[in-house]
Amino acid sequence: EALVINDPDFQHEDLNFLSRSQRYEQAIRKSSLMVVKLREYGIADPDEIYWFKSFVHRGRPEPLDLHLGMFLPTLLTQATPEQQDRFFMPAWNLEIIGTYAQTEMGHGTHLRGLETTATYDPATQEFILNSPTVTSIKWWPGGLGKTSNHAIVLAQLYTQGQCKGLHAFIVPIRQLGTHEPLPGITVGDIGPKFGYDEMDNGYLKMDNFRIPRENMLMKYAQVEPDGTYVKPVSDKLTYGTMVFIRSLIVGDSARSLSRACTIAIRYSAVRHQSELKPGEPEPQILDYQTQQYKLFPLLATAYAFHFVGAYIKDTYRRISGDISKGDLSELPELHALTAGLKAFTSWTANSGIEECRMACGGHGYSRCSGIPDIYVTFTPSCTYEGENTVMMLQTARFLIKSYTQVSSGQRVTGMVSYLNDLSRQRIQPQHVAARVVTVRINDPVSLVEAYKARAARLVEAAAKNLQTELNHRKSKEDAWNRTSVDLVRASEAHCHYVIVKLFTAKLSEISNAAVRAVMTELCLLYALYGISKNTGDFLQAGILTDAQINQVNQRVKELLAIIRPNAVALVDSFDFHDIHLGSVLGRYDGNVYENMFEWAKKSPLNKTEVHESFHKHLKPMQAKL
Amino acid sequence: VNPDLASERQTASFSVEKLTAWLDGGAEQTRMRRAVVEAIEGDPVFSRENQYFQSQNERYEAAVRKAVHLQKKMHEMGWTENGPEFKYIYRAVSGDVAFLLHRIFMRSISALGSDKQIAKWIPLATQYQLIGSYAQTELGHGTYLQGLETTAVFDITTQEFILNTPNISAMKWWPGDMGRSATHTVVFAQLYIHGKCYGVHPFIVQIRSLQDHSLCPGITAGDIGPKMNFEHVDNGYLMLQNVRVPRENMLNKFCEVQPDGTYVRQGSQKINYFTMTTVRISLISDEVLLPLMKACTIAIRYSVVRRQSKLKPGEQEAKILDYQTQQEKLLPQLAAAYAFHFTNSYLQELLNRGYGEVQKKNFNRLPELHALSSGFKATITQHCTSAVEICLRACGGHGYSLLSGLPSLYTKILASCIYEGENTILLLQTARFLIKCFKAASAGQPVPPSVTYLAAVKPGKCPAKNKLDFLHPDIYTEAYQHVAVRLTSSTAAKLQDLIQSGVKKHDAWNQCTVQLAQAAQAHCHYATVKNFAETVEKLETKAGIQKIMKHLCDLFALHGIFSNSGVFLHDGYISGAQMDMVTASYLDLLAVIRKDAVPLVDAFDFTDKSLNSALGSYDGQAYQRLYQWAQKSPTNKQMSPAYERYLKPLLHNTLSKL
């Protein structure tokens, strides 16, 4: 961090005052510098690179993201040694800047629907690439619009008259030297977006564009010179990359929500408003119960997601060792779990960031608060790397599969092992009544059990509804569709359980007693708030009684008051530097109002004392009327 | 027209044109609205095609240009500010004009000024000899008006008020039109006479020269910088240093400072509450319902144009609206748009009645009206804001493009949760009214009509026996009523307990605020469902329309129970088995309404220009429009300086440095 902050080359005007073109230009400038400096300093560890990069760009996307994050790694994992020789060093040295062109205008998450074609021509030993329809135009890839001169293009491979499914091809798109698009290539920027101003998300249309056979990434699948297709060994391997990227999004959910919480909580300690007690000075708005109720559960959520992100990363590291040894047994569960957690955490963080902004009232709406930026940068993660609803249904598919296994007498392991209990002890009203007393609302471990029971009930309900639909002789797909709302609920309950479980498990690892105490309070708040927001599930399943729900609601409010004195310290612990936070409201020193004024003076509309519109429009109108 | 969209229109179960006319309040209104929209959209000055490509400066300039041109247009068309066409003009320009605060300036003078003041200022403002703004909110204070810090000290010797911004948090902050345009503004300041504070009062203050538009002495003013939206509005800041205004510039319909410094109150200030109420209700239709209806139109049309994955093997990919999960996202939002449209009609009616009574100096209904408008403003803005966000996210990646129109609808509607009263505070105002009425009702005293139900606490259980029973409005309205009563009465009891156990009143209040806000929401939710059901009932004569409206009403009500199941299950009013019936009925309805989804948004009757969306056009050519529009982006037209300056050196020279 210090390396970047003290480097004058990385300074620039507040991005909020710049146009899109200027923001892109600043980002390119910094990215270029960053690459040079990373190598100057000899920074090579992925985590260090990540921190350096996120500090240079203040947590924002940049045009080389796809080159560094997708193009280079894909070359490493999917290119043959010969291809690596040809492309890797030029790409490493940025003679080649690449992007990863998968998404099309008409298809995103549903990959099989992609329409771009690559037809092999044995006569010339080339692939002919085409965008046959408007919907097949590549759309969204970052860095494609203006920056890249190469792209890894995903296309349906046709050889010997047959479609062999999606494969990856290295396609040059711009002339080296002039940077002009090559003949047969139409490429450009897709226009303004909600956020990602510094990213040139692009489109790419190909008309009979030919590339040599050797440009298909052929480490796994291959097309021989005569057009013979050689199948890859296993397609489960790509799961690994997906798990990894989705685990990054879980971490990003935690970080983005933490940033928003930091801003909202610091500002709520600085702003005074109205009166709590007649005659006394205006209190900090953080002293209002309603404000605490908005912010503290989100703070607890941010902590919970941190632990979840770390867990997935660790698990991935642990089992990726097994994978390289050819043991894929743990991958399906991790893959299914990560899909759901990606969706659960990004949805929650998405709305949480907005709640933080709302909690800052009018000033939250100003770009100076920094929260609008966090939101617009974060919100696409609900869509990219797998649309959230589709992700939830993937998790559901795994849950249903596990449930079916249990029903047929098999045992399941891992996070879904609670399903094993279902077959033995069908949840009956009488039985449930016996359970009720066992939930102790001040004991996280007991709350994990409550969440577990809820997940079990919802998985079972979804599975039964699915069976009912199937019994009506509906097709499998139709039945699945008609149950999908239930299935998503089941997945959500499962993910919620996993998160409460992981948070609770984390508590015992904390050695410092004071830290453990405050983390226990946050963990309880997270778990109890989740119950109070979903009382229906817990009541309907008979896990908790009316009286217990009242106690839960009451306990949530008590915890708010308990956490209140530590609230600012808890966000300070996230340790975001002011520059990284990019917020006038969330400044570490709390000097909010004077700095808002300083910030506003730099607004583009204030560049001149009298705006040109006065001379152009106002004055002539006044003369006429 | 895209065949995927055309097929949706062939199977409509009702006449779209009839529904449109009914929503407008008659075919004559529809005709007039379309004429206004056509006149405005036919005029290239009002085009919004480039809006998404423009910088803050460009958008501001365009808004001023449009505002000026609008004056000319209105004159040309023979439209007047009081004419029946006026309400459609704002809709037609989609709010994208300057000088909206100028109108608030005029309204506040008319409401708060004496006849003499009105005679002096209103003609000047009408002629645009001056441009007004309305400066209430400060850097440090918003909804809590008593906390404002700007001071106005009366100086007997010169018969002037001296206005000051005593510290940084007292700076006026946010007023629209004030950053660059306004020459005058109504400043709200604490009035001091002989060292005694008399509270917040309004003063007309000139801030810019009428000749060259430069700032007046003692004035510091400017634009507050970029926001999430409203970039066409120059929200401003204002700092006052010993700015003197004549005694006559204090708006003095209700209170006057006489030459010798005597402070005189006259007439009832209650009318001010009425003004606030009017503003809160009037923003619902333009700033909240229209964006939601547009968002529904865009998202639903796009969802039948986009096909993704297969529902049946061997068939074409399915329209995404055929997925239950997509229906579950969008159709409840559509139902909410209709529900709140009717709530708005109900509030308008209350307002008109209230206005009549206020004219007769009868202020009895004001507290009820004020409480209802606060609660509904809060619940409707909140509900519709999240509804628009759901529409945005339901459009996946393309929703994230500004060209979808959804991001700007969202960033605009979400401001409505804050202005004209922060929502949590408004809910607590409604809660205060509910608690008061509940106590009165329990003591057998009369209460206003909208809350008489609080007195009729009927213990018991929901009588529904199967899932079809939940399609009876009586059944679900009763359930909503039960919850509203339960939440209000239990919170009242909790407050009572705390106070009896020795907790001070204000502390007890703060400890119950989370529950109080929930009670207020439950009340508004109940009133919305009840009103929707009653509206449908009155529709008997209009076959076709009534049927589909009934479905929407059922969906709105059951979605509310489904997604707040806890409060209905609590105390067992609805049993677990009944909740499963609710869910089943609710999911069945999705499939029923699915068939009419496109006609239901067509009935909102937005032109393509007013939607300004590549995804939501009437013809459904979403992809073609997206592609063509993107090519017009400045990023594709201008040669980016970034290549020459940074990319080229990077591509060619960096190697030597590495």
Interface residues (C-beta under 8 A of the other chain):
Chain A: N16 F17 S19 R20 S21 Y24 E25 I28 R29 S32 V35 V36 R39 N93 L94 E95 I97 T103 M105 G106 H107 G108 T109 H110 R112 G113 V134 T135 I137 W139 W140 G145 K146 T147 N149 L176 G177 H179 G188 D189 I190 G191 P192 K193 F194 G195 D200 Y203 R271 H272 Q273 S274 E275 L276 K277 P278 E282 Y288 Q289 T290 Y293 K294 N350 S351 E354 M358 G361 G362 G364 Y365 S366 R367 C368 P372 V376 T379 P380 C382 T383 Y384 E387 T389 L393 S475 E477 D478 N481 R482 T483 S484 V485 V488 N534 T535 G536 D537 F538 L539 Q540 A541 G542 D546 I549 N553 K557 Y593 E594 M596 F597 W599 A600 K601 K602 S603 P604 L605 N606 E609 V610 H611 E612 S613 F614 K616 H617 L618 K619 P620 M621 Q622 L625
Chain B: Y52 F53 S55 Q56 N57 Y60 E61 V64 R65 V68 Q71 Q127 Y128 Q129 I131 T137 L139 G140 H141 G142 T143 Y144 G147 I168 S169 M171 W173 W174 G179 R180 S181 D212 H213 S214 L215 G222 D223 I224 G225 P226 K227 M228 D234 Y237 R306 R307 Q308 S309 K310 L311 K312 P313 E317 D322 Y323 Q324 T325 Q326 E328 K329 S386 E389 R393 G396 G397 H398 G399 Y400 S401 L402 L403 P407 T411 L414 A415 C417 I418 Y419 E422 N423 T424 L428 K504 H506 D507 N510 Q511 C512 T513 V514 Q515 A517 N564 S565 G566 V567 F568 L569 H570 D571 G572 G576 M579 L587 Y623 Q624 L626 Y627 W629 A630 Q631 K632 S633 P634 T635 N636 Q638 S640 P641 A642 Y643 R645 Y646 L647 K648 P649 L650 L651 H652 T654 L655 K657 L658
